[in-house]
Amino acid sequence: MGGIGRFAAEISEGVGLPHAELVGNPASPFDWLYLSVKLASRRSDVFFSPGYNYPLFYRGKGLLVVHDLIHVDVPSTYRTLKRIYCKTILASACRRASAVLTVSEFTKERVAEFTGICPQKIVVVGNGVSDAFSHAGPRFQLGNGTSYLLGISNGKIHKNNRNVIAGFMKANLGSKVKLLFVGSPSKEVSSYTASLGIEDRVRFMGRVSEDELASLYRGALALVFPSLYEGFGLPIVESMACGTPVITSNCTAMPEVAGEAAILVDPRSEDEIGMAIGRVSRDSELRRSMSDTGIERARIFKWGDVTKKVEAALMELNLPRDRKRGARDGRVSMPEDGNCA
């Protein structure tokens, strides 16, 4: 489950939102059109969307969650259609929504700059760490005295997998240390790995369950997550909650999320990534210290706190809690008069 899906699931459960009759596809850049038609007559409703989609012609109150502006800030990563959506539909939606929720101060600043809306209209609610991610539990093992570092891949350029692999090789840790990635590689990264002849050192695990991901975090020497861009960066706090040291980037939202509990590097520097990998891998005392610090850091990211902030934003719209009505994927159309729309 991705960050937006996890946010939607946790908030739906935490706020107690039942499902409403919205059956469009939130992943579609045209979902705004479906929502506009579906909600056109519901002017007394309050609409809540945990993702980017919002009805263009809706005239009722509404809350919109913007997790990041990666489609705008890293345009080479995404299709032209999504960039157009952000620059037209999303920008307009942010201006028309009653309030915009987001997950970090970094993203709040970017949304204000991008849309021109008043920063006071944007509320940072953050993200949380799911219960599956804790220090206690199974640890993934490779066996034969082999250890590993863990990376995150979704096949997109901003995850910076090529530089992670280059830094890993520069760390010169020997054949008994592997580099595993959750997810699948892009064609470019597969070609790069093959060109170096290191398929036996670098392994992509594909899609994994939440419990499997937690096991992979716990068993790793460190999480290597020098992404080029994150609106929050859930793997940082998930890994910390599992007691695993974190190497991440010194840009976008990652320093804000990691605090003093991670090693920060320039994600464009193979040398910095390599030095950080080597330092953490060779120093067991450093790993123990970072594990303790990371566990403490992760404790401040609670889904219960996020839920309370979302509820407070809903209450700002003068909506009594017992009048809420839920929707698919956490999107909710909520009649203010208490009658089902």
N, C-alpha and C positions, 0 to 999 in steps of 0.2 A: 504494500500500500504506500502511495506517495504521500508527501507532506500535506497536500490539500485534502486528499481522501481521509487521512488520519485526523486532521483538524475537524472535518465535517462529521466524522463518526463520533469523535470524543465530545464535540459540542452537542450533537443531536442527543446523545445518551445523557450527558451531564445536565442539559437543560430540560430533558424529557420531552422531546418533540416527536409526536407521532407523524406518520406519513400523510401527505396531502396528494391531491390528484395532479401532479406535475410529472409528465413522462418524457420530456425532451431529453436531449443528450448534453449534459453540462460540458463535455469535452469539445463540442462543436462550436466553431466561431459564429455559427448562425443561431445558436440557442437563444440569443437575445430576441430574435424575431418570433420564435415560438412563445417565449415568455411574454412578449408584448401583446400578442393575440390573446393568450390565455388570461392575462391579468388586466386587459384594457378596461373592463367594466368594474374592477374592484378598487374603486377610489377610496373606500373606507378601510382598506387592508393595510397591514404593515408587512412588507416583503423583506425576508432575510436570506442573503446568498452567501454561503461560506467560501465561494470561489469568485471568479472574475465576472461571471455572467449576470447581466441585469437587464430588465426590460426597457427598451428605448422609449416607449410611449406610455409607460406607467406613470400615473399621476398621484399615487398614494405615497405614504411614508415608506422608507426603506433603509436597510443597512446592507452595505456591500463590503466584503472582505477582499483586500488586495494583498496577496502574499509577497509579491515582488514585481519588478518591472523588467524582468530579464528579456522579454520579447522586444523591448525598446532599447535597453542598455547593451545587450549582446545580440545584435540583429543577425549576425552570421549563423547563429545557432538554430534559428527558427525560420519557418516558412514566411513568405511575404504576407500571406493572408492574415497570419496572427499579428504581425506588426501593424498592418492596416487596422485590424480590430482594436488594438490597444490605442492607436493614435486617434481613432474616431469614436467608436462605441464606448470603450472603457473610459476614456477621458470625459466624455459627455456624462456617462453614468456616475462618475465620481462627483461631478458638479451638481447633478440632480438628486443624488441620494441624500437622505436626511443626515447620515453620518457615514464615514468610511472607517472600517476597522483594519488594522494591519498587525504584523507580527514582530516588528523591530523598529527602533528609532531610525535606523538607516533607511528602511523602506518608507517610513512616514515622511522623512525629508524628501526622498525621491518623488513620492506621490504628490506632495505639495508643489515641488518644482515643476513636475511634468504637467499637472492639471491646472495649476494656478489657484487652487482652492486654499482657503484659510487653514493653516496648520491646526487650529483649534477644532476644526471639523473632523480631524483624523485622530482616532483613538488606538493606542498601542495595547493590544491584548496579549501578545506573546504566543508562545507554544508551550506544550508540556511534554513530560516524559511518560510514556505508557508503562503500565505495571510490568509488562514482560521484560523490561530492561532494568536489571538489578545485578548487583555483584554476585548474589547467590544463584546457582543454577549450573547446568551442563556447560562444559567448555569444549569447543571443537578442537580436535587434535589431528595432526597429519601422521603422527607415528614415526618410528625410526629415528627419534631424537631430532626431528625437523620442526622448526618454529616458523612463524609467518607474521607478516605485516598485512593489514587489511586496508583496501581501498574501496571506493564507491564508484560505480559506473552506471550510466543510463544511455551510453552511446553518444552523448552530446559533447561538443567541444569544451563547454565551460567546466566540465568535471575534471579536465586537465590531466587525463590518464596518461598521455604520452610523457609529460614532464614527471609524473609520479614514477613511471617505469624508468625513465632516464636517471632520476635521482636515486632510485633503488639500486641501479647498477653502479652508480658512482660511489655509493656507500661501501661497496666491495665487502659484503658480509659473508661471502662464501656460499657454497651449494646447499648448506643445511638450513638456510633461511629463504623462504619463498615469499612471493607477493601474491596474495589472493585479492580478487575483486568481487564484490557483490554486484550482480548484473552482467550485462553482455557488452563486448567491445564494439566500437565502430570499425568499419572496414579499414580506416587509416591506422587505428591502433593495432589491429590484427596484423596488418602488413608490416608495421614498425617492429612488433615483437618477433615476427618471422624473420625480418631482415637481420635482427641481432642474434637469431638462433637461440632464443632463451624461452622457448615454449615450455621447457621443463621447469623453469623458475617462476613463470607468471601464469596464473590460472584464473579464469573467469567462472564464477559459480552459478551464473544465471539468476533467475528469480528464486527467492527464498522466502519462507514464512517468517513471521515476526519472531517466533521462538528460535528458528534456525539463525536468524540474524543476531539475536541476543547471544546465542552460543558462539557465533563467529567473533563477535566483539570480545567476549570474555577470554577466548583463547588466543587472541592476537597480542603480539608484543606492543603494538600501537596501531591506532587508526591514522592513516595518512590521507588527509582530506584538504589538500591545497587547491580548492576550487577557485575558479576565476571570478565567480559571482554567486552569491546566495542572499536571498531575502531574509533568511534565518539560519538554516543549516542544522536540521534535526539530528543528523548523524553525530554531530559534535556532542550534544548533551546525552544522546542515547548511549554512546560509547563511554562517556564519563560515568554515567549511572552504572554501567557494567564494570567499572573499575579499570578501564583501559586507557592508557595515555593517549593524548590527541596531538597530532601535528596538523595545523590548519593555516589558513591564509591571513595575512595582515590587511585585508581589504574588505569592502562592503560590510555585511552584517557580522562577519565571523569574529572579529575581535570583541565586538559587543556581547556576543553570545558566550564566547569562550572565557572572557575575563582574564584572570591571571593563571588559569588552570591548564593552559595549553602552550605549546611552542608555536609561535607565529612565524611564518616565512613569507617571502615574496613568491607568489605562485608561479611567476614567470622565470624564476631562477632555478635551474636544475641543480646548481651547486648548493644553494641554501637548503633545498629539499633533501639533497643527499647528505649534507652535514647533519641535519636534524634527524634523519633516519638513523645514521650511524651513531649519533650521540645516544639516542633513546635505546637502540638495540643493544648497545655494548655496556650500558650502565644500569644494572639491576636496582641500585639504590635510587637512581633518578626515577625509574619506572614505579617503584613503590611510593615515592613521594608524590608523583603526578597522579597516581591512582587515588591516593587519599584526598588530594586537593580536588580532583575531578568529581569524586563521589559527593563531596560537600557542595561543589558548584552545581551539580545536576539537581540537588534537592530544592533549589529555588524555582525550578521549572515544573509547576504542578498544573495538570489539566483542571483541577478544581478551581484554581485561581483564575485561569483563563475563562472558565465557564462563568464565574462571578462577574468578570469584567464584561462579558458579552451580555449577561442578564442585566447589568447596570445600564448598558447602552440601550437595550430594549426598553427598560423602565423609563429612560429619558424621553422616550416617545409616548409616555403616559399609557403604557400598555400593561394592564393587570396580568400577573403571571398565569392565573387560571383561565385566561382567554386565549392562550397561545394555541396555534394549530401548526402541525409539522408538515414537512415536505420531503420528497425524495432527495437523497444526498445532503440532507441538512437544510435545504432551502425551504423557507417557510412563508406561507401566505396567511396572515393572522388578522381576522376581522376584529376591529376595535369594539363592535357592538356585541360581541360574544356569539354571533350567529355564524354558522359555517358558510363560507363563501362558495 
